[in-house]
Amino acid sequence: MTPLSQLAEGHTATIVAISGGVRLRRRLAALGLLPGAQLRMLRNHGPVIVLLRSDRLILGRGVASKVLVAAAAGAPAPSAAKPS
Amino acid sequence: MNDAPLSSPSAAPHRLTVALAGNPNAGKTTLFNRLTGARQHVGNYPGVTVEKKEGLFRYDGREILVVDLPGTYSLTAASLDERVARQFILHERPDVVVDVVDASNLERHLYLAVQLRELGVPVVLALNMADLADAAGCLIDAPLLERLLGLRIVRTVAHKGEGVAELQAAIVETARRFPGGGPPRPRYDRRVEAEIEALAALLATFGPPPPGLPVEWTALKLLEGDEDVARAVRAHLHAPAALTEAVAAAIGRLEKHFGDRVETILADQRYGIISGACQEAVRRSAAQRHSTSDRIDDIVISRPLGLPIFLLLMYLVFRLTFGLGDPLGALIERGFHWAGGALAAVWPGPRDSAWLSLLRDGVLRGVGSVLVFLPNILLLFAAIAVLEDSGYMARAAFVMDQWMHRIGLHGKSFIPLLLGFGCTVPAVMATRVLESRRDRLVTMLVLPLISCGGRLPIYTMLLGAFFPPAWRTPMLLGLYLFGVALALLLAKLLRSTLWRGEEPLFVMELPPYRLPTVRGVLLHTWERGWLFVRKAATVILGLSIVLWVLTSYPKAPAHTLAGLPADQARAAQLAYSAAGRAGHALEPLLRPAGFDWKAATALLGAFAAKEMFVAQMSIVHAAGDPDAAPASLHATLRRNYTPLQAVAMLLFCLISLPCVMTGVVVARESGAWRWALLQLSGLTLLAYIVAVAVYQTGRALTL
């Protein structure tokens, strides 16, 4: 389980938990960012941009560090070197 | 455009009310304009500064009032916009709610639709941008989706006007079919339903539900931990302890069973219904809609180019707003000047009539001082509309966020701050690009520290009079940078005091790039521009008359002016006026900062507009026309003040006294005069402290 902010560009992961207050969880839920949701990291410099279904979402670094993810089954681990 | 609210109580009884809901970026505004045409009214929702747009259309002999709700992702109590949207539906009970969704991004957009259905209102789903969804190979079985979600669906392509007539028909038909509320709300997991049912039964025992709190919905919201609903229930039902305990117990049971937090469980339930329905009713070949956008973004927000491109675009906005706007403003100014001359020429009475002076120097100058800003404002709003409609604004926020968040501001705050170098007034209005009220307030409050164009003449006058040419540019740059540093410092300070704890939650969608339409940009520009004129004109007119009176009255006795040259007579008159006397009265207070009564009087005049400081200085020193003969003013200034005093004055003018116009706009945009007053007094105090510190330190060092 790693913070989303540490997921490398091009990697896919599943949200495991969100470690913030109610306000953050509600806000993220409205955009579809819930435990179980699968997302792909598109850009990770400054804030992050993730792909969720067909949706691109920008998350500030603070927010991204509160979203805990696990590498999706079959995908390389977030800490693994280059994306294939 | 109509000025009277369309929702007047005299409305015909057979009139239908439709609320337009939807996510930001779903094309809601475009659809609203297509639905209602030109018959619109812009106002505010009661008690808040959220803009409320209403429009009318006729269908089948019926009049239908369309109310544009703020764009939201959900209906929690998370933001002012969401609360406003929810309150409107609960209390005004519109006959139909139209939810505008982006057809190519259905799952996320349906989250709001499900929440609307929970409220028990009939919902018509406008499946907008249906053409893009088709192009992306996304096939939506609308009839099946209608059955699965219990709502009516109409395909629309708002910017082309497709599907608008069908939508109008569907609205009227749905209202006819569900006269007393919508079909039953969606059902969730049986454990959730059991808790809702039990809480609803308990709520019912406290008497009939208060208005705006339907029983089942209230139970659901209490389970979800909604603070607003909990507060309303406490207020109306007098906080029965049994209810609070029952809610806590129910939440405990659900969290234990699902192993998650309750708000996550409920969001999960809603998405469960959505993805179930979409799996059956939506066929996707491949979502390719973003591919072009992604390729553009590989350049536009890439690590090396993101910032330079952003700065270039901001420079263009700046050039457009002020480069093109200022000459137009100058034209307007000349027009008003000419009108003043023409008025004097045809004036039937004597030339020194007080009425003529009031009309020319008070009313005309006042109205002129507002309209002079109009070209800047219209161009600015046009530029912002292009940036927003094209999808670039989200990119700008992405690029700037890493810098802005260090001082506790949102990425988008950069835009108004940059515009502040031109004029604070449109910059304050540009804070509208920020969604969070806290971000808006902080940005607004520190904006006057960014040196506006109106302060440049003051700097030029004082630097030109007191400092050798080689010093002037570095000193000018130093002043600007000092202002920026103070603004950032103050923003940080406000963030860590007045609005502590609330870290900005930076989460937003990245919409695909779209080509802005001329129609959309013009409409946006016109709406905002008109609002500006209407809101500012009345107040500014009153204030300029007050300032005219203060600088013109009481009149100096004729014999004291007799025989004086014209400029000295004007100086004597100004000294004799209320403003001059106030300048005298303020002198003891301002002397520690290096100001004499003449500078104090000029400062009072500068309150109307920064540019006035130069004119007032030259009048009060009887130095003639500052534009025609700057050298004589410079010489006069050098005789009267030391360079140290000039520095103190420069700093005071940099920090203090947001002009009247800024005060008015801040009050309007923040929704409360207290913010404008806080800004005025806070900045003036800060300016005073800095000026005194510099002047006294300088004197101690015998500069």
Contacts between the chains, C-beta under 8 A, distances in Angstrom:
chain1	res1	chain2	res2	distance
A	18	B	264	7.6
A	22	B	225	6.2
A	22	B	261	7.7
A	22	B	263	5.9
A	23	B	78	6.3
A	23	B	505	7.0
A	24	B	505	6.2
A	25	B	261	6.5
A	25	B	263	5.6
A	25	B	264	6.0
A	26	B	74	7.2
A	26	B	76	5.0
A	26	B	78	5.5
A	26	B	263	5.5
A	26	B	267	7.6
A	27	B	73	7.9
A	27	B	78	5.8
A	27	B	505	5.8
A	27	B	507	5.8
A	28	B	507	6.5
A	29	B	74	7.5
A	29	B	263	6.8
A	29	B	264	6.6
A	29	B	267	3.5
A	30	B	73	3.9
A	30	B	74	3.7
A	30	B	76	7.2
A	30	B	78	7.8
A	30	B	111	6.1
A	30	B	112	7.9
A	30	B	267	7.7
A	31	B	73	6.1
A	31	B	108	6.3
A	31	B	507	6.5
A	31	B	509	6.9
A	32	B	107	6.6
A	32	B	108	4.8
A	32	B	111	7.0
A	32	B	271	6.9
A	33	B	507	8.0
A	34	B	264	6.3
A	34	B	267	5.6
A	34	B	268	5.9
A	34	B	271	6.5
A	35	B	260	6.8
A	35	B	264	6.5
A	35	B	268	7.8
A	36	B	268	7.5
A	42	B	294	7.7
A	43	B	297	8.0
A	43	B	301	7.1
A	45	B	303	5.3
A	45	B	402	7.9
A	46	B	398	7.0
A	46	B	399	7.5
A	46	B	401	6.0
A	46	B	402	3.5
A	47	B	398	5.6
A	47	B	401	4.8
A	47	B	402	6.8
A	47	B	411	7.6
A	47	B	506	6.3
A	49	B	398	7.0
A	49	B	510	5.9
A	52	B	108	7.8
A	53	B	105	7.8
A	53	B	107	5.8
A	53	B	108	7.3
A	53	B	287	8.0
A	54	B	104	6.6
A	54	B	105	5.8
A	54	B	136	7.9
A	54	B	287	4.1
A	54	B	289	7.0
A	54	B	290	7.1
A	55	B	105	5.7
A	55	B	108	5.6
A	55	B	509	6.4
A	56	B	290	6.6
A	56	B	293	8.0
A	56	B	509	6.7
A	56	B	510	3.8
A	56	B	511	8.0
A	56	B	512	8.0
A	57	B	507	6.9
A	57	B	508	7.3
A	57	B	509	5.6
A	57	B	510	6.6
A	58	B	394	6.6
A	58	B	397	7.0
A	58	B	398	5.3
A	58	B	401	7.9
A	58	B	506	7.2
A	58	B	507	7.1
A	58	B	508	5.2
A	58	B	509	7.3
A	58	B	510	5.4
A	59	B	506	6.9
A	59	B	507	5.5
A	60	B	401	5.9
A	60	B	405	6.3
A	60	B	504	7.3
A	60	B	505	7.4
A	60	B	506	3.0
A	60	B	507	7.0
A	61	B	402	7.5
A	61	B	405	7.6
A	62	B	405	7.3
A	62	B	503	6.2
A	62	B	506	7.2
A	63	B	505	6.2
A	63	B	506	6.1
A	63	B	507	5.6
